[in-house]
Amino acid sequence: MPIARRSVLAGSTAAAAATALGAAGSAEAAGRPPSAASALLQRTPSRLDVPGVAGLHLQFGADPGTEMTVSWISPQSVRRPQIRLGSPDGGAGRVVDAETRTYRDGLSREEVYVHHAHLTGLRPNTTYLYSAGHDGAAPETGSFTTAPRGRTAFTFTSFGDQGAPNLRRAVKWPSGDTPSPSGPFPLYTSSQAGSPAAADIVAAVERVGPLFNLLNGDLCYASAAGVFGEDRVATWADWFISNSRSTRLRPWMPCVGNGENEKGNGPLGLAGYQTYFTLPGPTTATDPETRGLWYAFTVGSVRFISLANDDVAIQDTGDTYVHGYSGGAQRRWLERELKAARANAGIDWIVAFMHHPMISSSRGGSGSDLGIRKAWGPLFDAYGVDLVLSGHEHYYERSLPVRGTLPNEARTPVPVSTRTDVADTGKGTVHMIIGGGGNFATTQDNLFEEPKGRVVVDLSKETEGRHRKAVFVTEDAPWRAVQDRVHTHGFAAFDVDPGDRRTGRTRMHVTYYTFDGPYGELTPVDTFTLERPRRDAHARH
């Protein structure tokens, strides 16, 4: 499958690291003096009473060019968690102690330990090797590449609604001559919302080899496991352990969805999410209730903004209903962020990622949410946000570039162009739903045939299961561009092309892939280009 050259180059960092480590090990085996990098390979047998290093994952710091956090999980307290940091050419350079944070699950009463080593003073656009370990456990190794500075090419990927692979399934073999509804195969049940695709997407992302991946909420659905009296902690562990094939090599930067809201885990149900991740903090980071729930970071000339839209969404979809929990603080922070980004001559693009969508052609699902359109839509328009990524609906769809709304109850976004191959985001915002990350309950076959959508505008006094029923209005959808009505799962890859001052334009080349099998074989489904003026175009000669 042909992949853009930038993607191949971005994915080569892990291979380079492996080559360096392998070379060091070969030298030692041949009796030659090993390079210092071989220290990262030194392993001691694990003690039986000490848990191993599990669920290794990376997160950018506030400055992705110079900061990275390496994290892992353990089911009990451990001694001296630390990172040994090195590079392919410089070997094992320094040791960084990890901070341990804990929470106790409100259902199982299990205590979870997460170890975070914050690395600073790194060089931009540089590959590093590391090993993570604690006393009594064999270290685990990984590598990462820091973000580049300035206007430069890089690749990132995005999807939402993954779920944990069905690692906790209970197999029920048919006995005697009792026929099985599934034919000759065994039946099984699972407390997790994932499917085989929840594991396969990890290999698929690694085929592209992005600098980083964006997670558009509903990560592992541990809250769903809790509804059925199953182990939420084990679901999180399965998700991290399966994803570590990629997350040990590149950051997977999350936004929080309704699936992360776990009843009994803190005032917002988000104590698990906040313990597992160390994310760049906004000015509200000192508030423990909202720490890490919204944040921003810059890579190259792109400003990325992660939003927690259960705060403004009308829908009742979490374990607890938390609408309005920030008291407007998140919206005020978002406006400050957008204003600062548009005032920065080094920022061309603004990309927001959140869970609930502002556009959706879903006929029977959650649809769009008027609360989000009211709270954030005017800010996206006023400050010219280029791209908004979301999940929540379990299929793929994208909009035409939109700016402003119709004077109706739904505040329907208005398209500024009808082209589907190229979108000028300097004139309007493109919205994408990428919610087929692995969840078994896909909805690509439950969309309006004609250009229409449903919008949640209120809540009924009636309940449906654990939640209050949504009140919908149906809107015409002039914003609709492209949908995937065939494939159940997929993710999008974005190749950032900074352009040059001569042309005054910068572009993102976008490919939405579906994938198949444990090796993540890729098939492109939708390709298009986003473009906009460079902010420094006025300085060209």
Kinemage of the C-alpha trace (Angstrom):
@kinemage 1
@onewidth
@group {chain A} dominant
@subgroup {mainchain}
@vectorlist {calphas} color= white
{ca met a 1} P 0.000 0.000 0.000
{ca pro a 2} L 1.606 3.301 -1.017
{ca ile a 3} L 2.100 5.637 1.937
{ca ala a 4} L 3.205 9.268 1.715
{ca arg a 5} L 6.997 9.549 1.933
{ca arg a 6} L 6.769 11.864 4.954
{ca ser a 7} L 4.869 9.147 6.803
{ca val a 8} L 7.518 6.566 6.014
{ca leu a 9} L 10.278 8.887 7.208
{ca ala a 10} L 8.365 9.764 10.376
{ca gly a 11} L 7.927 6.081 11.123
{ca ser a 12} L 11.613 5.319 10.698
{ca thr a 13} L 12.644 6.642 14.113
{ca ala a 14} L 11.693 3.451 15.926
{ca ala a 15} L 13.606 1.416 13.360
{ca ala a 16} L 16.642 3.644 13.826
{ca ala a 17} L 16.458 3.179 17.567
{ca ala a 18} L 16.150 -0.585 17.218
{ca thr a 19} L 19.119 -0.620 14.855
{ca ala a 20} L 21.231 1.326 17.325
{ca leu a 21} L 20.293 -0.977 20.188
{ca gly a 22} L 20.874 -4.040 18.077
{ca ala a 23} L 24.297 -2.800 16.986
{ca ala a 24} L 25.335 -2.251 20.567
{ca gly a 25} L 24.216 -5.751 21.536
{ca ser a 26} L 26.040 -7.299 18.576
{ca ala a 27} L 29.280 -5.545 19.503
{ca glu a 28} L 29.082 -6.859 23.030
{ca ala a 29} L 28.393 -10.403 21.815
{ca ala a 30} L 31.404 -10.214 19.482
{ca gly a 31} L 33.724 -9.238 22.293
{ca arg a 32} L 34.171 -5.646 21.111
{ca pro a 33} L 33.740 -2.795 23.591
{ca pro a 34} L 30.010 -1.959 23.539
{ca ser a 35} L 28.774 1.576 23.059
{ca ala a 36} L 27.092 3.259 26.003
{ca ala a 37} L 23.743 2.605 24.318
{ca ser a 38} L 24.010 -1.054 25.295
{ca ala a 39} L 23.316 -0.036 28.891
{ca leu a 40} L 19.710 0.425 27.819
{ca leu a 41} L 19.573 -3.278 26.990
{ca gln a 42} L 20.891 -4.553 30.303
{ca arg a 43} L 18.253 -6.743 31.893
{ca thr a 44} L 18.075 -8.430 35.241
{ca pro a 45} L 15.624 -11.238 35.993
{ca ser a 46} L 12.369 -10.014 37.462
{ca arg a 47} L 11.520 -11.090 40.975
{ca leu a 48} L 8.361 -13.148 41.216
{ca asp a 49} L 6.857 -10.855 43.843
{ca val a 50} L 7.354 -7.666 41.781
{ca pro a 51} L 5.059 -6.648 38.897
{ca gly a 52} L 6.705 -5.952 35.573
{ca val a 53} L 6.703 -2.703 33.624
{ca ala a 54} L 3.313 -2.639 31.862
{ca gly a 55} L 1.375 -0.275 29.631
{ca leu a 56} L 4.302 1.941 28.663
{ca his a 57} L 2.978 5.166 27.114
{ca leu a 58} L 4.264 8.603 26.109
{ca gln a 59} L 2.777 12.089 26.397
{ca phe a 60} L 4.132 15.400 25.115
{ca gly a 61} L 5.002 18.035 27.693
{ca ala a 62} L 4.001 21.687 27.451
{ca asp a 63} L 6.773 22.148 24.868
{ca pro a 64} L 6.763 19.018 22.655
{ca gly a 65} L 10.159 19.973 21.248
{ca thr a 66} L 11.928 19.732 24.615
{ca glu a 67} L 9.635 17.768 26.971
{ca met a 68} L 8.234 14.224 27.074
{ca thr a 69} L 6.600 12.161 29.821
{ca val a 70} L 7.138 8.388 29.970
{ca ser a 71} L 4.474 6.540 31.988
{ca trp a 72} L 3.642 2.972 32.996
{ca ile a 73} L 1.244 1.212 35.349
{ca ser a 74} L 1.504 -1.346 38.137
{ca pro a 75} L -1.077 -3.039 40.403
{ca gln a 76} L 0.946 -2.377 43.557
{ca ser a 77} L 3.523 0.001 44.957
{ca val a 78} L 7.058 -0.364 43.569
{ca arg a 79} L 10.465 0.975 44.632
{ca arg a 80} L 12.533 3.467 42.663
{ca pro a 81} L 10.573 3.817 39.389
{ca gln a 82} L 12.858 5.584 36.945
{ca ile a 83} L 13.773 6.174 33.325
{ca arg a 84} L 17.241 5.719 31.825
{ca leu a 85} L 17.476 8.098 28.884
{ca gly a 86} L 19.864 7.871 25.965
{ca ser a 87} L 20.190 8.365 22.220
{ca pro a 88} L 21.273 6.236 19.251
{ca asp a 89} L 24.588 8.072 18.994
{ca gly a 90} L 25.197 9.081 22.603
{ca gly a 91} L 24.174 6.022 24.600
{ca ala a 92} L 22.640 6.006 28.072
{ca gly a 93} L 22.913 9.579 29.241
{ca arg a 94} L 20.979 10.129 32.452
{ca val a 95} L 18.525 8.674 34.941
{ca val a 96} L 15.232 10.436 35.681
{ca asp a 97} L 13.123 9.454 38.678
{ca ala a 98} L 9.406 8.918 38.121
{ca glu a 99} L 6.599 10.372 40.211
{ca thr a 100} L 3.940 7.835 41.280
{ca arg a 101} L 0.264 8.819 41.357
{ca thr a 102} L -2.544 6.580 42.567
{ca tyr a 103} L -6.310 6.285 42.706
{ca arg a 104} L -8.622 3.689 44.196
{ca asp a 105} L -11.406 2.472 41.920
{ca gly a 106} L -14.812 3.273 43.379
{ca leu a 107} L -16.291 -0.137 42.497
{ca ser a 108} L -13.574 -2.751 42.971
{ca arg a 109} L -11.641 -0.750 45.603
{ca glu a 110} L -8.450 -1.719 43.745
{ca glu a 111} L -5.643 0.801 44.004
{ca val a 112} L -3.829 1.655 40.785
{ca tyr a 113} L -0.266 2.977 40.620
{ca val a 114} L 0.900 5.013 37.630
{ca his a 115} L 4.502 6.147 37.299
{ca his a 116} L 5.345 9.316 35.332
{ca ala a 117} L 8.882 10.381 34.456
{ca his a 118} L 8.908 13.927 33.082
{ca leu a 119} L 11.854 14.465 30.727
{ca thr a 120} L 13.010 18.038 30.093
{ca gly a 121} L 15.916 19.732 28.347
{ca leu a 122} L 15.523 17.596 25.217
{ca arg a 123} L 16.524 18.724 21.728
{ca pro a 124} L 13.793 19.390 19.149
{ca asn a 125} L 13.378 16.967 16.266
{ca thr a 126} L 15.684 14.426 17.925
{ca thr a 127} L 15.295 10.687 18.499
{ca tyr a 128} L 15.905 9.342 22.002
{ca leu a 129} L 16.111 5.843 23.460
{ca tyr a 130} L 14.926 5.009 26.950
{ca ser a 131} L 14.302 2.152 29.330
{ca ala a 132} L 11.686 2.200 32.078
{ca gly a 133} L 12.037 0.144 35.243
{ca his a 134} L 11.684 -0.220 38.979
{ca asp a 135} L 13.439 -2.365 41.568
{ca gly a 136} L 12.971 -6.080 40.986
{ca ala a 137} L 11.509 -5.740 37.458
{ca ala a 138} L 13.195 -6.183 34.106
{ca pro a 139} L 13.268 -2.807 32.306
{ca glu a 140} L 11.245 -2.211 29.150
{ca thr a 141} L 12.690 -0.145 26.311
{ca gly a 142} L 11.275 2.309 23.826
{ca ser a 143} L 12.147 5.327 21.722
{ca phe a 144} L 10.582 8.614 20.706
{ca thr a 145} L 11.223 11.654 18.548
{ca thr a 146} L 10.647 15.151 19.885
{ca ala a 147} L 8.598 17.661 17.908
{ca pro a 148} L 10.235 19.886 15.298
{ca arg a 149} L 10.429 23.658 15.573
{ca gly a 150} L 9.020 26.127 13.068
{ca arg a 151} L 7.351 25.462 9.748
{ca thr a 152} L 8.267 21.899 8.827
{ca ala a 153} L 6.663 18.706 7.532
{ca phe a 154} L 5.352 16.040 9.915
{ca thr a 155} L 2.569 13.465 10.112
{ca phe a 156} L -0.049 12.832 12.801
{ca thr a 157} L -2.982 10.426 12.981
{ca ser a 158} L -6.356 10.502 14.721
{ca phe a 159} L -9.303 8.324 15.751
{ca gly a 160} L -11.738 7.875 18.623
{ca asp a 161} L -13.901 5.219 20.291
{ca gln a 162} L -11.378 2.411 20.390
{ca gly a 163} L -12.286 0.110 23.262
{ca ala a 164} L -10.030 -2.518 24.756
{ca pro a 165} L -9.467 -5.756 22.849
{ca asn a 166} L -11.583 -8.609 24.139
{ca leu a 167} L -8.845 -9.994 26.375
{ca arg a 168} L -11.267 -10.687 29.234
{ca arg a 169} L -13.765 -12.730 27.257
{ca ala a 170} L -15.410 -15.767 28.804
{ca val a 171} L -15.547 -18.612 26.288
{ca lys a 172} L -18.632 -20.831 26.504
{ca trp a 173} L -18.257 -24.053 24.561
{ca pro a 174} L -21.475 -25.762 23.471
{ca ser a 175} L -21.915 -29.047 25.339
{ca gly a 176} L -23.103 -32.388 23.981
{ca asp a 177} L -25.359 -32.145 20.948
{ca thr a 178} L -26.689 -28.688 21.842
{ca pro a 179} L -26.416 -26.575 18.695
{ca ser a 180} L -24.553 -23.284 18.906
{ca pro a 181} L -26.189 -20.220 17.320
{ca ser a 182} L -22.761 -19.304 15.997
{ca gly a 183} L -22.305 -22.628 14.214
{ca pro a 184} L -19.277 -24.772 15.000
{ca phe a 185} L -17.505 -21.978 16.860
{ca pro a 186} L -17.694 -21.239 20.586
{ca leu a 187} L -19.811 -18.441 21.965
{ca tyr a 188} L -18.158 -15.829 24.106
{ca thr a 189} L -19.065 -12.804 26.114
{ca ser a 190} L -16.927 -9.852 27.121
{ca ser a 191} L -17.134 -7.004 29.593
{ca gln a 192} L -15.266 -4.770 27.150
{ca ala a 193} L -16.649 -2.735 24.271
{ca gly a 194} L -13.775 -3.517 21.923
{ca ser a 195} L -13.502 -5.834 18.959
{ca pro a 196} L -10.519 -7.395 17.175
{ca ala a 197} L -10.164 -4.032 15.437
{ca ala a 198} L -9.359 -2.411 18.794
{ca ala a 199} L -6.072 -4.339 18.698
{ca asp a 200} L -5.521 -4.248 14.923
{ca ile a 201} L -5.639 -0.438 14.774
{ca val a 202} L -2.405 -0.314 16.776
{ca ala a 203} L -0.543 -2.138 14.012
{ca ala a 204} L -2.307 0.027 11.426
{ca val a 205} L -1.109 3.247 13.065
{ca glu a 206} L 2.415 1.831 13.162
{ca arg a 207} L 2.264 1.260 9.406
{ca val a 208} L 1.948 5.020 8.977
{ca gly a 209} L 4.430 5.755 11.774
{ca pro a 210} L 3.181 9.244 12.742
{ca leu a 211} L 5.010 11.621 15.040
{ca phe a 212} L 2.004 11.317 17.363
{ca asn a 213} L -1.630 10.172 17.450
{ca leu a 214} L -4.727 12.042 18.659
{ca leu a 215} L -7.395 10.095 20.582
{ca asn a 216} L -10.849 11.631 20.196
{ca gly a 217} L -12.341 10.332 23.456
{ca asp a 218} L -13.970 7.074 24.640
{ca leu a 219} L -10.629 5.360 25.008
{ca cys a 220} L -11.273 1.937 26.553
{ca tyr a 221} L -14.875 2.097 27.879
{ca ala a 222} L -13.932 1.039 31.405
{ca ser a 223} L -17.125 2.778 32.534
{ca ala a 224} L -19.161 0.333 30.421
{ca ala a 225} L -17.417 -2.577 32.141
{ca gly a 226} L -18.424 -1.077 35.485
{ca val a 227} L -22.093 -0.937 34.476
{ca phe a 228} L -22.063 -4.724 34.163
{ca gly a 229} L -20.223 -5.207 37.434
{ca glu a 230} L -16.949 -6.028 35.706
{ca asp a 231} L -13.424 -4.853 36.468
{ca arg a 232} L -12.804 -1.291 35.285
{ca val a 233} L -9.148 -1.433 36.337
{ca ala a 234} L -8.507 -4.540 34.221
{ca thr a 235} L -10.118 -2.870 31.214
{ca trp a 236} L -7.768 0.113 31.498
{ca ala a 237} L -4.806 -2.261 31.887
{ca asp a 238} L -5.773 -4.269 28.802
{ca trp a 239} L -6.061 -1.064 26.776
{ca phe a 240} L -2.674 0.301 27.822
{ca ile a 241} L -0.884 -3.038 27.448
{ca ser a 242} L -2.272 -3.643 23.935
{ca asn a 243} L -1.579 -0.072 22.797
{ca ser a 244} L 1.967 -0.009 24.172
{ca arg a 245} L 3.156 -1.541 20.889
{ca ser a 246} L 2.729 2.021 19.600
{ca thr a 247} L 2.479 4.268 22.671
{ca arg a 248} L 6.016 3.338 23.764
{ca leu a 249} L 7.280 4.844 20.487
{ca arg a 250} L 5.089 7.925 19.990
{ca pro a 251} L 2.649 9.942 22.120
{ca trp a 252} L -1.050 9.152 21.908
{ca met a 253} L -2.551 12.461 23.061
{ca pro a 254} L -6.117 12.023 24.391
{ca cys a 255} L -9.204 14.103 24.924
{ca val a 256} L -11.735 13.010 27.507
{ca gly a 257} L -15.055 11.486 26.412
{ca asn a 258} L -18.202 10.382 28.209
{ca gly a 259} L -16.720 6.861 28.330
{ca glu a 260} L -14.022 8.060 30.736
{ca asn a 261} L -16.647 9.198 33.261
{ca glu a 262} L -16.625 6.421 35.901
{ca lys a 263} L -19.087 6.740 38.758
{ca gly a 264} L -17.384 6.861 42.143
{ca asn a 265} L -13.990 7.896 40.767
{ca gly a 266} L -13.793 11.506 41.896
{ca pro a 267} L -16.344 14.327 41.683
{ca leu a 268} L -16.414 14.174 37.859
{ca gly a 269} L -15.784 10.421 37.542
{ca leu a 270} L -12.446 11.190 35.880
{ca ala a 271} L -9.898 10.254 38.572
{ca gly a 272} L -8.748 7.269 36.496
{ca tyr a 273} L -8.165 9.325 33.343
{ca gln a 274} L -6.358 12.023 35.323
{ca thr a 275} L -4.103 9.467 37.023
{ca tyr a 276} L -3.158 7.520 33.905
{ca phe a 277} L -2.095 10.594 31.904
{ca thr a 278} L 0.220 13.548 32.525
{ca leu a 279} L -0.928 16.194 30.065
{ca pro a 280} L 0.173 19.773 29.348
{ca gly a 281} L -1.664 21.902 31.885
{ca pro a 282} L -3.522 25.168 31.269
{ca thr a 283} L -3.778 27.909 33.863
{ca thr a 284} L -6.508 25.903 35.624
{ca ala a 285} L -4.114 22.985 36.215
{ca thr a 286} L -3.967 23.830 39.925
{ca asp a 287} L -7.616 22.772 40.274
{ca pro a 288} L -7.423 19.005 40.943
{ca glu a 289} L -10.952 18.455 39.635
{ca thr a 290} L -10.139 19.724 36.128
{ca arg a 291} L -6.409 18.969 35.889
{ca gly a 292} L -5.536 17.762 32.405
{ca leu a 293} L -9.109 17.868 31.071
{ca trp a 294} L -8.295 20.574 28.527
{ca tyr a 295} L -4.866 21.517 27.263
{ca ala a 296} L -2.937 22.696 24.203
{ca phe a 297} L 0.438 22.114 22.563
{ca thr a 298} L 2.276 23.219 19.437
{ca val a 299} L 4.083 21.070 16.870
{ca gly a 300} L 5.713 22.909 13.989
{ca ser a 301} L 3.260 25.608 12.916
{ca val a 302} L 0.172 23.766 14.208
{ca arg a 303} L -1.560 24.530 17.513
{ca phe a 304} L -3.483 21.514 18.874
{ca ile a 305} L -6.270 22.058 21.420
{ca ser a 306} L -7.846 19.201 23.404
{ca leu a 307} L -11.350 19.922 24.725
{ca ala a 308} L -13.585 18.219 27.291
{ca asn a 309} L -16.989 18.749 25.766
{ca asp a 310} L -19.117 16.911 28.328
{ca asp a 311} L -18.768 20.288 30.048
{ca val a 312} L -20.980 21.988 27.447
{ca ala a 313} L -22.832 19.094 25.744
{ca ile a 314} L -26.553 18.738 26.483
{ca gln a 315} L -26.556 14.956 26.100
{ca asp a 316} L -26.676 12.711 29.146
{ca thr a 317} L -24.281 9.915 28.142
{ca gly a 318} L -21.764 9.480 30.970
{ca asp a 319} L -21.891 7.474 34.173
{ca thr a 320} L -22.919 10.759 35.820
{ca tyr a 321} L -24.330 13.939 34.273
{ca val a 322} L -21.676 16.647 34.611
{ca his a 323} L -22.921 19.359 32.231
{ca gly a 324} L -21.566 22.789 33.165
{ca tyr a 325} L -18.986 21.549 35.670
{ca ser a 326} L -16.352 24.175 34.790
{ca gly a 327} L -18.706 27.103 35.291
{ca gly a 328} L -17.536 28.593 31.990
{ca ala a 329} L -13.826 28.336 32.866
{ca gln a 330} L -13.076 26.027 29.938
{ca arg a 331} L -14.763 28.357 27.437
{ca arg a 332} L -12.841 31.341 28.764
{ca trp a 333} L -9.599 29.381 28.533
{ca leu a 334} L -10.461 28.287 24.974
{ca glu a 335} L -11.050 31.859 23.849
{ca arg a 336} L -7.717 32.951 25.329
{ca glu a 337} L -5.967 30.056 23.582
{ca leu a 338} L -7.562 30.809 20.212
{ca lys a 339} L -6.852 34.521 20.470
{ca ala a 340} L -3.197 33.883 21.347
{ca ala a 341} L -2.782 31.333 18.535
{ca arg a 342} L -4.165 33.700 15.913
{ca ala a 343} L -1.909 36.487 17.208
{ca asn a 344} L 1.182 34.254 16.879
{ca ala a 345} L 2.845 34.731 13.483
{ca gly a 346} L 4.466 31.308 13.821
{ca ile a 347} L 1.116 29.461 13.988
{ca asp a 348} L -0.620 28.698 10.684
{ca trp a 349} L -3.072 25.993 11.730
{ca ile a 350} L -5.434 25.496 14.677
{ca val a 351} L -6.676 21.920 15.176
{ca ala a 352} L -9.204 21.166 17.937
{ca phe a 353} L -10.024 17.623 18.999
{ca met a 354} L -12.955 16.656 21.216
{ca his a 355} L -15.389 13.798 21.675
{ca his a 356} L -18.980 14.837 20.793
{ca pro a 357} L -19.379 16.097 17.213
{ca met a 358} L -20.862 19.379 15.953
{ca ile a 359} L -21.940 17.715 12.700
{ca ser a 360} L -23.448 14.253 12.226
{ca ser a 361} L -25.657 12.461 9.688
{ca ser a 362} L -26.466 9.707 12.176
{ca arg a 363} L -30.115 8.685 11.945
{ca gly a 364} L -30.380 6.649 15.145
{ca gly a 365} L -27.332 7.632 17.202
{ca ser a 366} L -26.472 10.656 19.305
{ca gly a 367} L -26.164 13.076 16.408
{ca ser a 368} L -24.934 16.633 16.878
{ca asp a 369} L -25.243 18.614 20.112
{ca leu a 370} L -26.680 22.128 20.300
{ca gly a 371} L -24.805 22.810 23.547
{ca ile a 372} L -21.474 22.464 21.752
{ca arg a 373} L -22.649 24.507 18.781
{ca lys a 374} L -23.697 27.349 21.110
{ca ala a 375} L -20.637 27.294 23.379
{ca trp a 376} L -17.802 26.743 20.938
{ca gly a 377} L -19.144 27.250 17.428
{ca pro a 378} L -18.925 31.070 17.618
{ca leu a 379} L -15.317 30.808 18.868
{ca phe a 380} L -14.349 28.428 16.067
{ca asp a 381} L -15.787 30.957 13.598
{ca ala a 382} L -14.368 34.102 15.214
{ca tyr a 383} L -10.806 32.794 15.412
{ca gly a 384} L -10.801 30.731 12.230
{ca val a 385} L -10.232 27.233 13.621
{ca asp a 386} L -9.137 25.111 10.665
{ca leu a 387} L -10.044 21.573 11.696
{ca val a 388} L -12.198 19.979 14.410
{ca leu a 389} L -11.774 16.237 15.049
{ca ser a 390} L -14.319 14.220 17.024
{ca gly a 391} L -15.642 10.741 17.692
{ca his a 392} L -18.702 9.589 19.704
{ca glu a 393} L -20.516 8.434 16.549
{ca his a 394} L -18.959 5.167 15.417
{ca tyr a 395} L -18.396 5.861 11.739
{ca tyr a 396} L -16.494 8.284 9.454
{ca glu a 397} L -17.808 11.563 8.076
{ca arg a 398} L -16.457 14.981 7.159
{ca ser a 399} L -18.046 18.327 6.454
{ca leu a 400} L -17.526 20.988 3.873
{ca pro a 401} L -15.713 24.042 5.287
{ca val a 402} L -18.322 25.960 7.326
{ca arg a 403} L -18.564 29.437 8.785
{ca gly a 404} L -21.577 30.931 10.571
{ca thr a 405} L -25.002 29.357 11.145
{ca leu a 406} L -28.541 29.463 9.833
{ca pro a 407} L -31.093 31.357 11.991
{ca asn a 408} L -32.852 28.172 13.113
{ca glu a 409} L -33.230 26.224 16.349
{ca ala a 410} L -30.384 23.847 15.465
{ca arg a 411} L -27.904 26.601 14.522
{ca thr a 412} L -27.067 24.658 11.376
{ca pro a 413} L -23.511 25.398 10.125
{ca val a 414} L -23.314 27.097 6.718
{ca pro a 415} L -20.881 25.797 4.059
{ca val a 416} L -18.617 28.272 2.257
{ca ser a 417} L -17.714 25.907 -0.583
{ca thr a 418} L -19.064 22.745 -2.214
{ca arg a 419} L -15.703 21.251 -3.271
{ca thr a 420} L -14.907 17.915 -1.605
{ca asp a 421} L -11.341 17.459 -2.910
{ca val a 422} L -9.832 20.687 -1.528
{ca ala a 423} L -11.018 22.812 1.397
{ca asp a 424} L -9.761 26.329 2.091
{ca thr a 425} L -9.835 26.440 5.888
{ca gly a 426} L -8.908 30.101 5.810
{ca lys a 427} L -12.567 30.617 4.872
{ca gly a 428} L -14.263 27.899 6.955
{ca thr a 429} L -13.753 25.086 9.461
{ca val a 430} L -13.777 21.416 8.415
{ca his a 431} L -15.287 18.987 10.940
{ca met a 432} L -14.448 15.273 10.923
{ca ile a 433} L -16.039 12.380 12.813
{ca ile a 434} L -13.471 9.572 13.181
{ca gly a 435} L -15.240 7.243 15.610
{ca gly a 436} L -14.362 3.811 14.237
{ca gly a 437} L -11.289 3.116 16.330
{ca gly a 438} L -12.332 -0.372 17.423
{ca asn a 439} L -15.685 -0.233 19.208
{ca phe a 440} L -17.911 -3.165 18.260
{ca ala a 441} L -21.122 -1.036 17.962
{ca thr a 442} L -20.395 0.584 14.599
{ca thr a 443} L -23.096 2.700 12.933
{ca gln a 444} L -21.941 3.263 9.342
{ca asp a 445} L -25.165 1.648 8.105
{ca asn a 446} L -27.476 3.909 10.153
{ca leu a 447} L -27.056 7.275 8.410
{ca phe a 448} L -29.570 9.498 6.639
{ca glu a 449} L -29.575 8.810 2.919
{ca glu a 450} L -30.461 12.412 2.103
{ca pro a 451} L -28.472 15.376 3.494
{ca lys a 452} L -29.993 15.497 6.959
{ca gly a 453} L -28.930 15.180 10.559
{ca arg a 454} L -30.290 15.113 14.092
{ca val a 455} L -29.358 17.640 16.771
{ca val a 456} L -29.844 17.262 20.530
{ca val a 457} L -31.536 20.459 21.741
{ca asp a 458} L -32.834 19.453 25.194
{ca leu a 459} L -33.369 16.573 27.633
{ca ser a 460} L -36.711 14.944 28.341
{ca lys a 461} L -37.970 14.138 31.821
{ca glu a 462} L -38.215 10.523 30.650
{ca thr a 463} L -35.315 8.150 31.131
{ca glu a 464} L -33.856 5.583 28.767
{ca gly a 465} L -31.790 3.067 30.700
{ca arg a 466} L -29.520 5.052 33.021
{ca his a 467} L -29.892 8.355 31.149
{ca arg a 468} L -32.440 11.043 30.460
{ca lys a 469} L -33.735 10.825 26.900
{ca ala a 470} L -32.502 13.381 24.417
{ca val a 471} L -34.872 15.713 22.582
{ca phe a 472} L -33.883 15.965 18.908
{ca val a 473} L -34.670 18.219 15.984
{ca thr a 474} L -33.949 17.098 12.436
{ca glu a 475} L -32.029 19.536 10.247
{ca asp a 476} L -31.185 19.749 6.597
{ca ala a 477} L -27.424 19.230 6.293
{ca pro a 478} L -25.960 21.502 3.609
{ca trp a 479} L -22.621 21.016 5.395
{ca arg a 480} L -22.386 17.319 4.484
{ca ala a 481} L -19.408 16.326 2.307
{ca val a 482} L -18.230 12.680 2.510
{ca gln a 483} L -19.247 9.621 4.531
{ca asp a 484} L -18.009 6.047 4.722
{ca arg a 485} L -21.115 3.838 4.713
{ca val a 486} L -19.186 0.600 4.131
{ca his a 487} L -16.232 0.107 6.442
{ca thr a 488} L -16.633 -0.520 10.150
{ca his a 489} L -13.302 0.839 11.395
{ca gly a 490} L -10.632 3.314 10.397
{ca phe a 491} L -8.390 6.249 11.247
{ca ala a 492} L -7.109 9.369 9.501
{ca ala a 493} L -3.526 10.398 8.698
{ca phe a 494} L -2.566 14.045 8.200
{ca asp a 495} L 0.616 15.022 6.336
{ca val a 496} L 1.457 18.641 7.142
{ca asp a 497} L 3.100 20.441 4.218
{ca pro a 498} L 4.368 23.856 5.382
{ca gly a 499} L 4.630 25.233 1.828
{ca asp a 500} L 6.825 28.286 1.293
{ca arg a 501} L 6.696 32.075 1.284
{ca arg a 502} L 6.740 32.188 -2.499
{ca thr a 503} L 3.339 30.500 -2.818
{ca gly a 504} L 2.068 31.802 0.512
{ca arg a 505} L 0.053 28.592 1.085
{ca thr a 506} L 0.342 25.674 3.499
{ca arg a 507} L -1.486 22.342 3.202
{ca met a 508} L -2.521 19.200 5.019
{ca his a 509} L -2.922 16.098 2.863
{ca val a 510} L -5.473 13.850 4.550
{ca thr a 511} L -6.116 10.128 4.045
{ca tyr a 512} L -8.773 8.157 5.861
{ca tyr a 513} L -7.784 4.474 6.003
{ca thr a 514} L -9.644 1.342 6.876
{ca phe a 515} L -7.497 -1.569 8.029
{ca asp a 516} L -7.651 -5.324 8.290
{ca gly a 517} L -6.049 -8.050 10.371
{ca pro a 518} L -3.374 -8.205 13.071
{ca tyr a 519} L -0.783 -6.683 10.726
{ca gly a 520} L -2.940 -3.617 10.099
{ca glu a 521} L -3.113 -3.848 6.306
{ca leu a 522} L -4.252 -0.433 5.031
{ca thr a 523} L -6.773 0.562 2.382
{ca pro a 524} L -7.353 4.273 1.654
{ca val a 525} L -11.030 5.218 1.644
{ca asp a 526} L -11.067 9.023 1.427
{ca thr a 527} L -8.320 11.465 0.403
{ca phe a 528} L -8.507 15.254 0.289
{ca thr a 529} L -6.447 18.361 0.967
{ca leu a 530} L -6.854 21.185 3.451
{ca glu a 531} L -5.115 24.437 2.595
{ca arg a 532} L -4.862 27.925 4.006
{ca pro a 533} L -2.660 31.046 3.746
{ca arg a 534} L 0.629 30.975 5.647
{ca arg a 535} L 0.740 33.579 8.387
{ca asp a 536} L 4.101 34.849 7.138
{ca ala a 537} L 2.893 35.182 3.539
{ca his a 538} L 2.858 38.972 3.822
{ca ala a 539} L 6.646 38.897 4.347
{ca arg a 540} L 7.445 37.206 1.033
{ca his a 541} L 9.232 39.178 -1.643
